[in-house]
């Protein structure tokens, strides 16, 4: 399954649509998800030179069944450190990248990163119906804990808890947003059906 350039463009549209917090059929992000989606992570570069990040999923309609694997693709326009968060409706937040199999957060410019890697046994899926938010974060500096957090024990992903207000504040502080750091974020939301 290739998540090449056509889906990358679709991801930009999906991210723009998700920015207004509404998915098709009137579904919206929960308050806990909105806190993460509204983080103030922007670039310090002059206009036109900003770092950008875009993510896509392997279903163009962004609709999945409970337990169905979700394949992500992420691309940055400049070499950067990348982190991808999954935020469930109750605020439970998981760092899905970096992960146990893809431990290096550094991503080259213009080269789509697939999460999980094709053929890897790693699985990203939602276990309950509802809206799932994916937040894509990038920085040209790798000092944030987001890019170095390791899963505990034999876990595939690092669990970050469900207190999204505190988490959002910690993420913005760790990225040193507005202090000469070139940062970017985007998000997309998808629907998980119980059928």
Phi, psi and omega in degrees: 000122182256131178248060187280206186304319181300319179286333177297316177296320177298324180297322179297319176294319180296318180296320179295320178293323180289335182299333179272006172071013180239135174253170179310159179064023174076006178288144182231165174289148174285168178303318180298320178289321182298326178301316180289317181296335183264008180304139179273086179237105182225177184270151173260000180285159175294156179309138180092343181247009185293149169288135175231152177222140178221143178235156179219162172240167186278358174248115183301330180275359180054038180237131183225160172265155176307130178085348180289134179298141178247121177257128181253154172225136182229141178218139176242152181273348175227152174304132185202167171269136187235144171224145177232125179253142170250124181242118180278166182305327180278002179095350179304120187243132181236136174274104182272345172208132356298159182219187185296330181261337180236079189276345182266121184277346183286127182234130179288157179294138172070008180247109182303133175260128179257129179234117354287170176298145178306130179085354180285147179285352179298140182225128173254123180204159175258138182262359179221151176292155177138191180267132177244131179257134170247124179251126181253123184235138178222150175209146176282349174254137182263017185282344181293144176300336179304325186271354184237357183291130181253147174296151179279137175054234182266009180296150178277328184233156176272125177273131185251000179095188186237007180268083190290330178297312179294320180297314180299316179298315180296320179297311182298316179297318183291333178279349182056045180300131178084005180243048178082002179269134177270109184231158178206156176211152171210168179210161171214150180242148177225161183256133175248123182263150180271358183284000000 
